[in-house]
């Protein structure tokens, strides 16, 4: 049986190719490879998009909530034994609903579980919370391929 893992920011950067300002994962609180993940994103006041979304009333964009859910969900696959050399890219969003506004200072907790995984395509059901209150939920899909096929390197 796979071991439940906890990952800090440096370990996250060894797995995900994203970097600031487009890395939306601060900590993986718990991941059972191939099954589920719980991750955290702290919404900081100084993030660049708040200058325009919206001046005087900053709101964390819904599309970035989805991106956060997708990045965190990727750890379900990328932490599986033998999957270290995979690169995941977003392929779809289904039934995503936004229930509450997310503001600077909020901490997002994403809980995601695999719905299906086969032929390199994973679908995960993600629920996004702030202080245990559901703010968004939906399904994210990603294709996972060998890094050298995408990046030309390992």
C-alpha positions in Angstrom: 0.0 0.0 0.0 1.4 3.5 -0.9 2.4 5.8 1.9 0.6 9.0 2.7 3.0 11.9 1.9 3.4 15.5 3.0 5.3 17.9 0.8 6.8 21.3 1.5 7.4 24.1 -1.1 10.9 22.8 -2.1 9.5 19.3 -2.6 6.6 20.7 -4.6 9.0 22.5 -6.9 10.9 19.2 -7.6 7.6 17.7 -8.9 5.7 20.6 -10.6 7.3 22.6 -13.4 5.4 25.8 -12.4 7.2 28.7 -10.7 6.1 32.0 -9.2 4.1 33.9 -10.1 2.2 30.9 -11.6 2.8 28.3 -8.8 -0.4 28.1 -6.8 0.6 25.4 -4.3 2.2 26.3 -1.0 2.0 22.9 0.7 0.7 19.4 0.1 -0.8 18.5 3.4 -1.6 14.9 2.5 -1.4 12.8 -0.7 -2.1 9.2 -1.2 -0.6 8.6 -4.6 -3.1 7.4 -7.1 -6.0 8.1 -4.8 -6.4 11.6 -3.3 -4.6 14.8 -2.3 -5.2 17.7 0.1 -3.2 20.9 -0.7 -3.0 24.5 0.4 -2.7 27.9 -1.3 -2.4 31.1 0.7 -3.9 34.0 -1.2 -1.5 36.8 -0.7 -2.4 40.5 -0.9 0.7 41.4 -3.0 -0.2 39.0 -5.9 0.1 40.9 -9.1 -3.4 40.2 -10.5 -5.0 42.0 -7.6 -3.9 45.3 -9.2 -6.6 44.8 -11.8 -9.0 42.3 -10.3 -10.5 44.5 -8.9 -8.9 47.8 -7.6 -10.5 48.6 -4.2 -12.2 45.2 -4.1 -9.7 42.5 -4.8 -11.1 39.0 -5.7 -9.0 35.9 -6.4 -10.0 35.1 -10.0 -12.2 32.0 -10.5 -9.9 30.8 -13.3 -7.0 30.8 -10.8 -9.1 28.8 -8.3 -9.5 26.2 -11.1 -5.7 26.4 -11.8 -5.0 25.9 -8.1 -7.3 22.9 -8.1 -5.6 21.5 -11.2 -2.0 22.0 -9.9 -2.9 20.4 -6.6 -4.8 17.5 -8.2 -1.7 16.7 -10.4 0.1 15.4 -7.3 -2.2 12.4 -7.2 -0.6 11.1 -10.4 2.9 12.7 -10.1 3.6 11.1 -6.8 2.8 7.6 -7.9 5.8 5.2 -8.1 7.2 5.2 -11.6 5.5 8.5 -12.6 8.3 10.9 -11.6 9.2 11.6 -15.2 5.7 12.7 -16.3 4.6 16.1 -17.3 0.9 17.0 -16.8 -1.0 19.5 -18.8 -4.6 20.7 -18.4 -7.1 19.2 -20.8 -10.5 20.0 -19.4 -12.9 21.5 -16.8 -16.3 20.0 -16.1 -19.1 21.3 -13.9 -17.0 23.8 -12.0 -19.2 26.0 -9.7 -18.2 28.9 -7.6 -20.1 29.4 -4.4 -18.2 32.1 -2.5 -15.8 35.0 -3.3 -12.1 34.4 -2.3 -10.2 37.4 -1.1 -6.6 38.3 -0.2 -5.7 36.7 3.1 -7.8 33.6 2.6 -6.2 30.2 2.6 -7.5 27.7 0.0 -7.7 24.1 1.0 -8.2 21.8 -2.1 -9.4 18.3 -1.5 -9.2 16.2 -4.7 -9.8 12.6 -5.5 -9.3 10.5 -8.7 -12.5 9.9 -10.7 -10.7 8.0 -13.5 -7.1 7.4 -14.8 -6.3 5.6 -17.9 -4.3 6.1 -21.2 -2.4 9.0 -19.5 -5.6 11.0 -18.8 -6.7 11.7 -15.2 -9.9 13.2 -14.1 -10.2 14.4 -10.5 -13.1 15.8 -8.5 -11.9 18.8 -6.6 -13.5 20.7 -3.7 -12.0 24.0 -2.7 -12.6 25.3 0.9 -11.8 28.5 2.9 -12.2 27.9 6.6 -14.0 24.7 6.0 -16.6 26.5 3.8 -17.0 25.2 0.3 -16.1 28.0 -2.2 -15.8 26.0 -5.5 -16.0 22.5 -6.8 -15.7 20.6 -10.1 -13.8 18.2 -12.2 -10.4 18.9 -13.7 -8.7 16.7 -16.4 -5.1 16.4 -17.3 -3.0 14.5 -19.8 0.3 13.0 -18.4 3.1 12.3 -20.8 6.8 11.7 -20.6 8.8 14.9 -19.9 11.2 14.3 -22.7 8.4 14.2 -25.2 7.3 17.7 -24.1 10.4 19.5 -22.9 13.0 17.7 -24.9 14.8 16.8 -21.6 14.4 14.6 -18.6 
